[in-house]
Structure formats: C-alpha cells, structure tokens
C-alpha cells in the first residue's frame, strides 16, 4: 500500500510513503539502516533519515520533502528540531490511517501485512502513547476459537463475542503457539466456551505491560492466581466448590508440609478439568514466561515461588491422597514437577524427576 500527501500549516512538507509486501532481511538488526529519504526543497539530503518515523514503523519506505528545514541539516539537528517532530507525528498518523483502511476494506491484504510486520507494530503500543488506542485496534491474535496459529482475531472481534457476565479479556502467553494452545490453564475456559488469546511472540509480554485494557475490558492472564471465575458460575457450582475445598483441606495441608519452601502456597482450584495440577503466580508477580525471557537475556530476575493448584476431582489426586507417609513426599514432588513442565519451565533436577517417576510407576 502507499500514500501520497502534501501537508500545509505549521509545517509544510510532501510525503510519499510505501508499505512493502515483504519484510527486509535486517528488520531485527539493531544496527541495520532504516528510515525514509529526506529532501529539503527538492534537494536530496540523506538516505535512512530514521528520525522522520517512529521505530515501530521502521518497515515503511518512502520520501519526505520538507520546505522548512535548512539545506545544511544534520542528523543531530534532526533529533532536536520541532519541525521534525511535527513531520514524525504526522507521518505516523498517516501510516496508521493507511493500515486502518487496509484492515477495514482489504482484510486479506492486511492479513499478509500482519504476517510480515505484526510483531514490529506491537512495539508501538509501548513506544507511541499518543496513538496507543489506534494501534490496539490494529493488533491481531490467535485465540482458542480461531483456526490454527494464524493471528487473525482483533480485540474488537474478541469483545464482540464476550459471554454474558464476562468483563475481562483473557490471555495466556508461552514460548510457542503449541505450548500456549495446550496450556492446562485453558481447561475451564474451554469447558465454559470462553475465548482466550494465545500469545507466543517474544514482544507480547512487553506489550502487555502497556496494554492493560481495551474498550473498558481489562486484559487478564489466566496463568496467574486469584482468577475470578465465580461470576461465571451458578449457585450450585459455587456451593460444590466450597464443599470440595473443605473436604480436601487435609490433603492441601499435607502437600504444603511435604513441599515446604519449594512453593508459595497450595490450594484447590476450579480452573482444571483434565489435568491433576498446575502452577500459577500471584496477580502482581512477573509471569514465569517473562522471567525466563529475562534470564535468557542475562538480566537479573527476582525469584518467584510458584503456587501449586490441584484438581480434586482428578484420579491422580485421589491416588496421592491414599499414598503412605513414606511415598507421599515423592508424590507431592512429582505433582509439582509435572505442573512445572506443563507450564514450560525447565526442571532443576530432571534426572531426579525421571528417577522419582520410574519408582512410583513400578510401585503402582
């Protein structure tokens, strides 16, 4: 797509901007050249004038001809010039308008654009506060109701399909689409027919630290504790949950004692249907996926102890409940290790996990 405009007013400039069909080879190279060609009064000044467009639009190519800048303009002057700020803001709005037109009138072309440049556009949520709401409407995601890993669902589509009584936008993040779509945290949502965003791009966790809500609906991670699903349960379900929590209180106390300081807490959950247990973190703590990304980048990450949540109606939990005192500690550790693996973590003692699993299988 392309746009050609002549702007007059506080600043006078002409722009011819293109959105390419394919991503450049150096799109993720921090040292790569980017930006548009700058002319002043039709005199060529420089290639790759990156100050004329925000970083999240670095894929845009084109020409900008200013009538206000001096002919001896340098890159240092470009960084401080008021006229350049006006051009950059105007150009960003023009590109976003072009993308909005594509998304609304040519969805197939926009899907091609998103496949090539979607991850870069997500950076704009954090980098461009003035246009954050416009960018949020342009975002596309894979969800539990979309087909395959293609990111085709907008936040507006999601909000339009909200269940009665639902006031949140739910998401789960993981290293890959397969890990996200098979997360045990999704079980109760699939049972209730609730749509969940499946996030697997590396930029997603960073983006979500800036995108907290959309059209009044808060974005909530389903992998964090304190998830309020009571609003979607009827009175009979709530009564059953209370009875089950009371019945399994002794087991919860035994698990806490067996696992000690390896976990922050143990509790009964309603979020699981087919899995015996899962791990979550508190609502205000960094997600395990984000912690692993920080550690992989060599950054210091705070130690976050997981909360083990058990599914009392799973047959394996019944087996754990019947275990002898001699074997109970092994079962408790096995539950924790399995939950950590399902969440995507790497076990500190994988050989110990295999040995423990084999021992319990043979006894079984």
C-alpha positions as CSV (number, residue, x, y, z in Angstrom):
1,X,0.0,0.0,0.0
2,X,1.1,3.6,-0.4
3,X,0.0,7.2,0.5
4,X,1.0,10.5,-1.2
5,X,0.2,13.7,0.6
6,X,1.0,17.4,0.7
7,X,0.8,18.9,4.2
8,X,0.5,22.7,4.8
9,X,0.0,24.6,8.0
10,X,2.5,24.8,10.9
11,X,4.9,22.8,8.8
12,X,5.0,22.3,5.0
13,X,6.1,19.0,3.6
14,X,5.2,16.4,1.0
15,X,5.3,12.7,1.7
16,X,5.3,9.6,-0.4
17,X,5.2,6.5,1.8
18,X,5.1,2.8,1.0
19,X,4.4,-0.3,3.0
20,X,6.3,-3.1,1.4
21,X,4.9,-6.6,0.8
22,X,7.8,-8.5,2.4
23,X,9.9,-7.8,5.5
24,X,13.5,-6.7,4.9
25,X,16.3,-9.1,5.9
26,X,17.6,-6.7,8.5
27,X,14.3,-5.8,10.2
28,X,15.5,-7.2,13.6
29,X,19.1,-6.0,13.2
30,X,19.6,-3.1,15.7
31,X,22.5,-1.7,13.5
32,X,20.5,-2.0,10.3
33,X,19.7,1.1,8.2
34,X,16.1,2.2,8.3
35,X,14.0,5.3,7.7
36,X,13.0,7.3,4.6
37,X,14.8,9.5,2.2
38,X,14.9,13.2,3.2
39,X,14.7,16.1,0.7
40,X,14.7,19.8,1.5
41,X,13.0,21.9,-1.2
42,X,13.6,19.1,-3.7
43,X,17.3,18.8,-2.8
44,X,18.3,15.3,-1.7
45,X,19.8,15.5,1.8
46,X,20.2,11.9,3.2
47,X,19.1,8.3,3.0
48,X,17.7,6.5,6.0
49,X,16.5,9.5,8.0
50,X,15.2,7.4,10.9
51,X,14.1,10.5,12.9
52,X,11.2,11.1,10.5
53,X,9.3,7.9,11.5
54,X,9.0,6.2,14.9
55,X,11.0,3.0,15.4
56,X,7.9,0.7,15.3
57,X,7.3,1.9,11.7
58,X,10.8,1.1,10.6
59,X,9.5,-1.1,7.8
60,X,8.0,1.9,5.9
61,X,9.9,3.2,2.9
62,X,9.5,6.4,1.0
63,X,10.4,10.1,0.5
64,X,9.7,13.2,2.6
65,X,10.4,16.6,1.1
66,X,10.3,19.5,3.7
67,X,10.0,23.2,2.9
68,X,11.0,24.3,6.4
69,X,14.3,22.5,7.2
70,X,17.6,24.2,6.3
71,X,19.7,22.7,3.5
72,X,22.7,22.0,5.8
73,X,20.5,19.9,8.2
74,X,22.4,17.2,10.0
75,X,21.3,14.1,11.9
76,X,22.0,16.0,15.2
77,X,19.7,18.8,14.1
78,X,17.0,16.3,13.1
79,X,16.9,14.9,16.6
80,X,16.2,18.3,18.2
81,X,14.1,20.0,15.5
82,X,10.5,20.9,16.2
83,X,9.7,20.7,12.5
84,X,11.0,17.1,12.5
85,X,8.8,16.2,15.5
86,X,5.7,17.5,13.6
87,X,6.7,15.5,10.5
88,X,7.2,12.3,12.5
89,X,3.9,12.7,14.3
90,X,2.1,13.4,11.0
91,X,3.8,10.6,9.2
92,X,2.9,8.1,11.9
93,X,-0.7,9.1,11.8
94,X,-0.8,8.9,8.0
95,X,0.7,5.3,8.1
96,X,-1.8,4.2,10.8
97,X,-4.7,5.6,8.7
98,X,-3.4,3.6,5.7
99,X,-3.3,0.4,7.9
100,X,-6.8,1.1,9.2
101,X,-8.1,1.4,5.7
102,X,-6.4,-1.9,4.7
103,X,-7.8,-3.6,7.8
104,X,-11.3,-2.4,7.2
105,X,-11.6,-2.6,3.4
106,X,-8.9,-5.2,2.4
107,X,-8.7,-7.8,5.2
108,X,-6.9,-10.3,3.1
109,X,-4.1,-7.8,2.3
110,X,-4.0,-6.7,5.9
111,X,-3.5,-10.4,7.0
112,X,-0.5,-10.5,4.6
113,X,0.8,-7.3,6.2
114,X,0.3,-8.7,9.7
115,X,2.2,-11.9,9.0
116,X,5.2,-9.9,7.8
117,X,5.2,-6.9,10.2
118,X,2.8,-7.7,13.1
119,X,5.5,-8.2,15.7
120,X,7.0,-4.8,14.9
121,X,3.7,-3.0,15.0
122,X,3.1,-4.4,18.5
123,X,6.1,-2.4,19.7
124,X,4.1,0.8,19.0
125,X,1.8,0.1,22.0
126,X,4.7,0.9,24.3
127,X,6.5,3.4,22.1
128,X,3.7,5.7,20.9
129,X,1.4,6.6,23.8
130,X,-0.4,9.2,21.7
131,X,-1.6,6.5,19.2
132,X,-1.8,3.5,21.6
133,X,-5.6,3.1,21.2
134,X,-5.3,3.2,17.4
135,X,-2.6,0.6,17.4
136,X,-4.5,-1.6,19.8
137,X,-7.4,-1.8,17.2
138,X,-4.9,-2.9,14.6
139,X,-3.5,-5.8,16.6
140,X,-4.3,-9.3,15.6
141,X,-4.1,-12.5,17.8
142,X,-4.5,-16.3,17.6
143,X,-7.3,-17.4,20.0
144,X,-8.9,-20.7,21.2
145,X,-11.7,-20.1,18.7
146,X,-9.5,-19.3,15.6
147,X,-8.2,-21.9,13.3
148,X,-4.5,-22.8,13.6
149,X,-1.7,-20.5,14.7
150,X,-2.6,-17.6,12.3
151,X,-3.1,-14.3,14.1
152,X,-6.5,-13.1,12.7
153,X,-8.6,-12.0,15.6
154,X,-8.8,-8.4,16.6
155,X,-9.5,-7.2,20.2
156,X,-12.8,-5.7,18.8
157,X,-13.7,-9.2,17.5
158,X,-13.0,-10.7,20.9
159,X,-15.0,-8.0,22.7
160,X,-17.9,-8.6,20.3
161,X,-18.0,-12.3,21.3
162,X,-17.9,-11.8,25.1
163,X,-20.2,-14.1,27.1
164,X,-22.9,-12.7,29.2
165,X,-21.4,-11.6,32.5
166,X,-17.8,-11.6,31.2
167,X,-16.0,-8.3,31.8
168,X,-12.4,-9.3,31.1
169,X,-10.2,-10.2,28.1
170,X,-8.4,-13.4,29.0
171,X,-4.9,-14.4,27.6
172,X,-2.2,-17.0,28.1
173,X,1.4,-16.5,27.0
174,X,4.0,-19.2,26.2
175,X,7.2,-19.8,24.2
176,X,5.3,-21.2,21.2
177,X,1.8,-21.5,19.9
178,X,1.7,-25.2,20.7
179,X,2.6,-24.6,24.3
180,X,0.0,-21.8,24.6
181,X,-2.8,-23.8,23.0
182,X,-2.1,-26.9,25.2
183,X,-1.7,-25.0,28.5
184,X,-3.6,-26.7,31.3
185,X,-4.9,-23.2,32.4
186,X,-7.2,-23.3,29.3
187,X,-9.2,-26.3,30.5
188,X,-12.0,-24.5,32.4
189,X,-12.2,-21.8,29.7
190,X,-12.8,-24.4,27.0
191,X,-15.4,-26.1,29.2
192,X,-17.3,-22.9,29.6
193,X,-16.8,-21.8,26.0
194,X,-14.8,-18.7,26.9
195,X,-12.4,-17.4,24.3
196,X,-8.7,-16.9,25.3
197,X,-5.9,-15.0,23.4
198,X,-2.9,-17.3,22.7
199,X,0.3,-15.2,22.8
200,X,3.6,-16.6,21.7
201,X,5.5,-13.7,20.1
202,X,8.5,-12.5,22.2
203,X,7.2,-9.0,22.2
204,X,3.8,-9.9,23.7
205,X,4.8,-9.8,27.4
206,X,6.5,-6.4,27.0
207,X,3.5,-5.1,25.0
208,X,1.0,-6.2,27.7
209,X,2.8,-4.1,30.3
210,X,1.5,-1.1,28.4
211,X,-1.8,-2.5,27.1
212,X,-3.9,-3.0,30.3
213,X,-7.4,-2.7,28.9
214,X,-9.4,-2.3,25.7
215,X,-12.7,-0.6,25.5
216,X,-13.1,-0.8,29.3
217,X,-12.3,-4.5,29.4
218,X,-9.2,-5.4,31.5
219,X,-6.7,-7.9,30.0
220,X,-6.1,-10.7,32.5
221,X,-3.6,-13.6,32.4
222,X,-5.2,-16.9,33.1
223,X,-1.9,-18.2,34.4
224,X,-2.0,-16.0,37.5
225,X,-3.6,-16.8,40.8
226,X,-6.8,-15.1,42.0
227,X,-8.6,-15.6,38.8
228,X,-12.2,-14.7,39.5
229,X,-14.4,-17.2,37.7
230,X,-17.1,-17.1,40.3
231,X,-19.0,-14.5,38.2
232,X,-19.4,-17.2,35.6
233,X,-20.5,-19.9,38.0
234,X,-24.1,-20.6,39.1
235,X,-25.1,-21.1,42.8
236,X,-24.9,-24.8,42.6
237,X,-21.4,-24.7,41.2
238,X,-20.3,-22.3,43.9
239,X,-21.7,-24.5,46.6
240,X,-19.9,-27.5,45.2
241,X,-16.6,-25.7,45.0
242,X,-16.9,-24.7,48.7
243,X,-17.7,-28.3,49.8
244,X,-14.8,-29.7,47.7
245,X,-12.3,-27.1,49.1
246,X,-13.3,-28.0,52.7
247,X,-13.1,-31.8,52.0
248,X,-9.6,-31.6,50.6
249,X,-8.3,-29.2,53.2
250,X,-6.3,-32.0,55.0
251,X,-4.6,-33.0,51.7
252,X,-3.7,-29.4,51.0
253,X,-2.0,-29.2,54.4
254,X,-0.1,-32.4,53.8
255,X,1.1,-31.1,50.4
256,X,2.2,-27.8,51.9
257,X,4.2,-29.6,54.6
258,X,5.8,-32.0,52.1
259,X,6.8,-29.3,49.6
260,X,7.9,-26.8,52.2
261,X,9.6,-23.7,50.8
262,X,9.5,-25.0,47.2
263,X,6.1,-23.5,46.8
264,X,4.4,-20.3,48.0
265,X,1.1,-22.0,48.6
266,X,-1.0,-25.0,47.8
267,X,-4.8,-24.7,47.1
268,X,-7.7,-26.4,45.4
269,X,-8.7,-24.9,42.1
270,X,-11.6,-24.9,39.7
271,X,-9.6,-24.0,36.6
272,X,-8.6,-27.6,35.8
273,X,-10.7,-30.2,34.1
274,X,-8.4,-32.9,32.7
275,X,-5.1,-32.1,34.5
276,X,-4.3,-33.1,38.1
277,X,-2.4,-29.9,39.0
278,X,-0.9,-26.7,37.7
279,X,1.3,-23.9,38.9
280,X,0.4,-20.2,38.9
281,X,1.9,-17.0,40.3
282,X,0.3,-14.1,42.2
283,X,-1.6,-11.5,40.2
284,X,1.1,-8.8,40.8
285,X,4.2,-11.0,40.1
286,X,6.1,-11.4,36.8
287,X,4.9,-14.4,34.8
288,X,7.2,-17.4,34.5
289,X,7.4,-16.9,30.7
290,X,8.7,-13.3,31.2
291,X,11.1,-14.4,33.9
292,X,12.6,-17.0,31.6
293,X,13.0,-14.4,28.8
294,X,14.8,-12.0,31.3
295,X,17.1,-14.8,32.4
296,X,17.8,-15.8,28.8
297,X,18.8,-12.2,28.1
298,X,21.2,-12.2,31.0
299,X,19.0,-9.9,33.1
300,X,18.6,-10.2,36.9
301,X,15.2,-11.7,37.6
302,X,13.5,-11.9,41.0
303,X,12.9,-15.3,42.5
304,X,9.2,-16.2,42.2
305,X,7.9,-19.3,44.0
306,X,5.0,-21.0,42.3
307,X,1.6,-21.6,43.8
308,X,0.5,-25.3,43.3
309,X,-3.2,-25.7,42.4
310,X,-4.7,-29.1,42.5
311,X,-7.8,-30.6,40.7
312,X,-9.5,-32.6,43.5
313,X,-11.7,-34.5,41.0
314,X,-8.7,-36.0,39.1
315,X,-8.0,-39.7,39.7
316,X,-4.3,-39.0,40.3
317,X,-5.1,-36.6,43.2
318,X,-7.1,-39.5,44.7
319,X,-4.1,-41.7,44.4
320,X,-1.9,-39.1,46.1
321,X,-4.4,-38.8,48.9
322,X,-4.2,-42.6,49.5
323,X,-0.3,-42.7,49.5
324,X,1.5,-43.8,52.5
325,X,3.6,-41.4,54.6
326,X,6.8,-42.9,53.1
327,X,5.7,-42.2,49.5
328,X,3.7,-39.0,50.0
329,X,6.7,-36.7,49.6
330,X,7.6,-38.4,46.3
331,X,4.1,-37.9,45.0
332,X,3.9,-34.3,46.1
333,X,7.2,-33.5,44.3
334,X,6.0,-35.4,41.2
335,X,2.9,-33.3,41.1
336,X,4.9,-30.1,41.3
337,X,7.5,-31.2,38.7
338,X,4.7,-32.3,36.2
339,X,3.0,-28.9,36.7
340,X,6.2,-27.0,36.1
341,X,6.9,-29.0,32.9
342,X,3.3,-28.3,31.6
343,X,3.8,-24.6,32.3
344,X,7.0,-24.6,30.1
345,X,9.7,-24.4,32.9
346,X,12.9,-26.4,32.9
347,X,13.4,-28.6,35.9
348,X,16.4,-28.0,38.1
349,X,16.8,-31.8,38.6
350,X,15.4,-33.6,35.6
351,X,17.3,-36.8,36.4
352,X,15.6,-36.8,39.9
353,X,12.2,-36.4,38.2
354,X,12.8,-39.4,36.0
355,X,14.0,-41.5,38.9
356,X,11.1,-40.5,41.0
357,X,8.6,-41.2,38.2
358,X,10.0,-44.6,37.5
359,X,10.0,-45.5,41.2
360,X,6.3,-44.6,41.6
361,X,5.3,-46.4,38.3
362,X,7.0,-49.6,39.5
363,X,5.2,-49.4,42.9
364,X,1.9,-48.7,41.1
